[in-house]
Amino acid sequence: MRRIGFVFTAAVFGLGAVLIGQAQSVGQSVKITALEAFAQRFEGKLGQTPGPFSFQVLSTAPAIYVQGVGAVLSSVVSLSYLPPPSPFREPYSPKELATFRARKVDRVPLLEQNMREVMAETAAAGDIDPVPPNERIVLGVTLFYFKWEDSSGLPRQIIMSAEKQKPMSLVYEEVKLDCGYRIDMVVGGRLVVEVKSCDAIHPIHLAQTLTYLRLGGYKLGLLINFNVEVLRDGIRRVINGTL
């Protein structure tokens, strides 16, 4: 992962300007160290991404907690490093520009996967647990493109929001319970994250997660037990039907 030593103030501080009117000091419930860990987790995940063309983190605004909203992290990222035009070489040909665009198109799903994993790991770490159930954990990425690039069909922003303790209604015959279950976290409206801290993952835990998937119409879930020495040893993937 490459990191550039300048800041794109328009993109980063634009979000800050929206939130600053609502911002309140972080209370004892959500610690600054927890917000810093959220940001470090995201940058570290992009830095571990394999492949010859690395993501570029151009700037990351400090994660903040806004009462009534939740924990928010924003970043400016380039999908792949591109050497800027130089007066000492010929301009890029249409074929080269098409290659650059195809490379970035291929990396959009990888960035989205990394963002989902960061949200799931943040849920498992437990340091954001004090965020109230009616608030969210939000990760927003603004994608940077040079003016001379062909960015047609590529997203300008990717925003993932995780709902905490999402209520799920339950209907039995003619009786409806507005909150029959509560899912620990739903990332991006697609990924269910169920968090445990126990001696081991048991069949009842898998059945519980699968029930959430079926009732909510979700396809994929992560069952995470963070009572382990290495986090990856406590993660189980749960699929509802086929992906």
SEDOPA-980145 format. One record per residue (C-alpha): residue number from 1; residue in three letters; chain; z, x, y. Coordinates in pm, whole numbers. Layout:
% residues N
NODE pos code unit zz xx yy
NODE NUM ALA A Z X Y
...
//
This chain:
% residues 243
NODE pos code unit zz xx yy
NODE 1 MET A 0 0 0
NODE 2 ARG A -92 130 342
NODE 3 ARG A 116 61 649
NODE 4 ILE A -24 88 1001
NODE 5 GLY A 195 214 1283
NODE 6 PHE A 110 -51 1539
NODE 7 VAL A 204 -415 1580
NODE 8 PHE A -16 -718 1617
NODE 9 THR A 207 -894 1867
NODE 10 ALA A -7 -1206 1905
NODE 11 ALA A 26 -1307 1542
NODE 12 VAL A 383 -1200 1478
NODE 13 PHE A 553 -1296 1800
NODE 14 GLY A 354 -1620 1816
NODE 15 LEU A 568 -1749 1530
NODE 16 GLY A 876 -1603 1694
NODE 17 ALA A 801 -1793 2014
NODE 18 VAL A 787 -2121 1823
NODE 19 LEU A 1119 -2057 1650
NODE 20 ILE A 1311 -1887 1927
NODE 21 GLY A 1396 -2211 2101
NODE 22 GLN A 1557 -2336 1782
NODE 23 ALA A 1702 -2007 1667
NODE 24 GLN A 2072 -1969 1634
NODE 25 SER A 2275 -1670 1533
NODE 26 VAL A 2297 -1612 1161
NODE 27 GLY A 2630 -1742 1047
NODE 28 GLN A 2848 -1604 777
NODE 29 SER A 2665 -1823 522
NODE 30 VAL A 2332 -1633 534
NODE 31 LYS A 2382 -1260 578
NODE 32 ILE A 2148 -1026 763
NODE 33 THR A 2135 -806 452
NODE 34 ALA A 1999 -1101 253
NODE 35 LEU A 1720 -1156 507
NODE 36 GLU A 1640 -783 507
NODE 37 ALA A 1622 -789 127
NODE 38 PHE A 1370 -1077 149
NODE 39 ALA A 1141 -867 371
NODE 40 GLN A 1182 -552 161
NODE 41 ARG A 1108 -748 -155
NODE 42 PHE A 774 -864 -11
NODE 43 GLU A 664 -522 110
NODE 44 GLY A 773 -363 -217
NODE 45 LYS A 576 -616 -420
NODE 46 LEU A 254 -542 -231
NODE 47 GLY A 320 -170 -266
NODE 48 GLN A 336 -204 -645
NODE 49 THR A 5 -390 -668
NODE 50 PRO A -233 -197 -896
NODE 51 GLY A -596 -125 -815
NODE 52 PRO A -798 126 -614
NODE 53 PHE A -800 -85 -295
NODE 54 SER A -450 -134 -162
NODE 55 PHE A -316 -413 55
NODE 56 GLN A -238 -314 413
NODE 57 VAL A 82 -444 568
NODE 58 LEU A -4 -426 937
NODE 59 SER A 326 -566 1058
NODE 60 THR A 622 -762 930
NODE 61 ALA A 849 -958 1161
NODE 62 PRO A 1216 -946 1061
NODE 63 ALA A 1311 -1237 838
NODE 64 ILE A 1518 -1488 1031
NODE 65 TYR A 1738 -1783 951
NODE 66 VAL A 1694 -2094 1168
NODE 67 GLN A 1951 -2366 1124
NODE 68 GLY A 1783 -2689 1021
NODE 69 VAL A 1468 -2502 910
NODE 70 GLY A 1571 -2228 668
NODE 71 ALA A 1483 -1863 602
NODE 72 VAL A 1145 -1757 740
NODE 73 LEU A 947 -1435 690
NODE 74 SER A 607 -1371 849
NODE 75 SER A 370 -1080 801
NODE 76 VAL A 21 -964 897
NODE 77 VAL A -175 -828 601
NODE 78 SER A -524 -697 534
NODE 79 LEU A -646 -779 185
NODE 80 SER A -800 -435 141
NODE 81 TYR A -824 -114 336
NODE 82 LEU A -1153 -77 522
NODE 83 PRO A -1238 237 717
NODE 84 PRO A -1328 128 1072
NODE 85 PRO A -1675 202 1210
NODE 86 SER A -1718 551 1346
NODE 87 PRO A -1963 694 1598
NODE 88 PHE A -2011 980 1353
NODE 89 ARG A -2169 763 1084
NODE 90 GLU A -2427 489 1051
NODE 91 PRO A -2311 126 1095
NODE 92 TYR A -2228 -58 776
NODE 93 SER A -2529 -208 604
NODE 94 PRO A -2544 -578 507
NODE 95 LYS A -2495 -472 144
NODE 96 GLU A -2176 -281 229
NODE 97 LEU A -2041 -576 431
NODE 98 ALA A -2110 -807 137
NODE 99 THR A -1922 -568 -93
NODE 100 PHE A -1623 -565 142
NODE 101 ARG A -1617 -945 153
NODE 102 ALA A -1642 -981 -227
NODE 103 ARG A -1355 -736 -269
NODE 104 LYS A -1134 -942 -38
NODE 105 VAL A -1227 -1270 -203
NODE 106 ASP A -1115 -1126 -537
NODE 107 ARG A -779 -1021 -391
NODE 108 VAL A -677 -1359 -244
NODE 109 PRO A -543 -1491 -579
NODE 110 LEU A -357 -1163 -632
NODE 111 LEU A -187 -1193 -292
NODE 112 GLU A -91 -1554 -370
NODE 113 GLN A 52 -1445 -705
NODE 114 ASN A 256 -1172 -536
NODE 115 MET A 389 -1423 -283
NODE 116 ARG A 494 -1665 -557
NODE 117 GLU A 669 -1385 -745
NODE 118 VAL A 856 -1278 -432
NODE 119 MET A 975 -1635 -376
NODE 120 ALA A 1087 -1661 -740
NODE 121 GLU A 1267 -1324 -726
NODE 122 THR A 1437 -1426 -403
NODE 123 ALA A 1563 -1740 -573
NODE 124 ALA A 1687 -1538 -872
NODE 125 ALA A 1861 -1276 -657
NODE 126 GLY A 2094 -1540 -520
NODE 127 ASP A 2132 -1379 -177
NODE 128 ILE A 1958 -1676 -9
NODE 129 ASP A 2175 -1929 -195
NODE 130 PRO A 2368 -2022 124
NODE 131 VAL A 2050 -2180 267
NODE 132 PRO A 2135 -2553 247
NODE 133 PRO A 1946 -2779 0
NODE 134 ASN A 1774 -2969 284
NODE 135 GLU A 1618 -2648 420
NODE 136 ARG A 1342 -2418 296
NODE 137 ILE A 1249 -2060 226
NODE 138 VAL A 914 -1987 391
NODE 139 LEU A 682 -1688 350
NODE 140 GLY A 383 -1687 584
NODE 141 VAL A 102 -1430 580
NODE 142 THR A -164 -1403 851
NODE 143 LEU A -472 -1224 720
NODE 144 PHE A -638 -969 946
NODE 145 TYR A -1016 -922 968
NODE 146 PHE A -1227 -701 1189
NODE 147 LYS A -1471 -886 1415
NODE 148 TRP A -1765 -722 1241
NODE 149 GLU A -1653 -840 896
NODE 150 ASP A -1800 -1137 712
NODE 151 SER A -1485 -1344 660
NODE 152 SER A -1660 -1671 580
NODE 153 GLY A -1474 -1867 314
NODE 154 LEU A -1167 -1645 339
NODE 155 PRO A -830 -1790 449
NODE 156 ARG A -679 -1705 786
NODE 157 GLN A -324 -1780 678
NODE 158 ILE A -139 -1833 352
NODE 159 ILE A 195 -2008 382
NODE 160 MET A 426 -2071 89
NODE 161 SER A 731 -2289 124
NODE 162 ALA A 1002 -2323 -138
NODE 163 GLU A 1209 -2639 -140
NODE 164 LYS A 1568 -2589 -249
NODE 165 GLN A 1738 -2843 -474
NODE 166 LYS A 1432 -3069 -466
NODE 167 PRO A 1536 -3422 -566
NODE 168 MET A 1335 -3587 -842
NODE 169 SER A 1344 -3961 -895
NODE 170 LEU A 1392 -4102 -1243
NODE 171 VAL A 1262 -4440 -1359
NODE 172 TYR A 1397 -4599 -1678
NODE 173 GLU A 1253 -4941 -1759
NODE 174 GLU A 1308 -5124 -1426
NODE 175 VAL A 1585 -4904 -1295
NODE 176 LYS A 1492 -4628 -1046
NODE 177 LEU A 1728 -4348 -951
NODE 178 ASP A 1611 -4183 -629
NODE 179 CYS A 1776 -3856 -732
NODE 180 GLY A 1795 -3844 -1109
NODE 181 TYR A 1749 -3464 -1116
NODE 182 ARG A 1751 -3173 -874
NODE 183 ILE A 1513 -2882 -928
NODE 184 ASP A 1653 -2547 -813
NODE 185 MET A 1334 -2454 -630
NODE 186 VAL A 968 -2555 -604
NODE 187 VAL A 741 -2281 -466
NODE 188 GLY A 422 -2383 -291
NODE 189 GLY A 439 -2730 -441
NODE 190 ARG A 324 -2584 -774
NODE 191 LEU A 574 -2345 -931
NODE 192 VAL A 910 -2472 -1055
NODE 193 VAL A 1190 -2213 -1053
NODE 194 GLU A 1507 -2288 -1248
NODE 195 VAL A 1789 -2037 -1204
NODE 196 LYS A 2070 -1968 -1451
NODE 197 SER A 2354 -1722 -1487
NODE 198 CYS A 2462 -1730 -1850
NODE 199 ASP A 2497 -1510 -2157
NODE 200 ALA A 2141 -1591 -2272
NODE 201 ILE A 1861 -1843 -2227
NODE 202 HIS A 1909 -2121 -2483
NODE 203 PRO A 1669 -2391 -2607
NODE 204 ILE A 1846 -2651 -2395
NODE 205 HIS A 1756 -2453 -2082
NODE 206 LEU A 1389 -2442 -2184
NODE 207 ALA A 1398 -2817 -2256
NODE 208 GLN A 1551 -2884 -1914
NODE 209 THR A 1280 -2685 -1735
NODE 210 LEU A 1004 -2850 -1937
NODE 211 THR A 1149 -3192 -1848
NODE 212 TYR A 1122 -3105 -1479
NODE 213 LEU A 760 -2998 -1527
NODE 214 ARG A 665 -3317 -1708
NODE 215 LEU A 843 -3554 -1472
NODE 216 GLY A 702 -3385 -1163
NODE 217 GLY A 351 -3326 -1299
NODE 218 TYR A 386 -2949 -1260
NODE 219 LYS A 204 -2704 -1487
NODE 220 LEU A 406 -2384 -1459
NODE 221 GLY A 773 -2297 -1436
NODE 222 LEU A 991 -1988 -1438
NODE 223 LEU A 1332 -1998 -1604
NODE 224 ILE A 1532 -1708 -1466
NODE 225 ASN A 1866 -1583 -1596
NODE 226 PHE A 2000 -1322 -1355
NODE 227 ASN A 2301 -1238 -1572
NODE 228 VAL A 2105 -938 -1705
NODE 229 GLU A 2088 -571 -1611
NODE 230 VAL A 1710 -576 -1552
NODE 231 LEU A 1575 -893 -1392
NODE 232 ARG A 1247 -899 -1585
NODE 233 ASP A 1446 -928 -1909
NODE 234 GLY A 1586 -1258 -1788
NODE 235 ILE A 1258 -1432 -1698
NODE 236 ARG A 1091 -1688 -1926
NODE 237 ARG A 759 -1856 -1847
NODE 238 VAL A 741 -2228 -1925
NODE 239 ILE A 406 -2411 -1941
NODE 240 ASN A 349 -2784 -1943
NODE 241 GLY A 40 -2833 -2159
NODE 242 THR A -229 -2580 -2070
NODE 243 LEU A -302 -2395 -1747
//
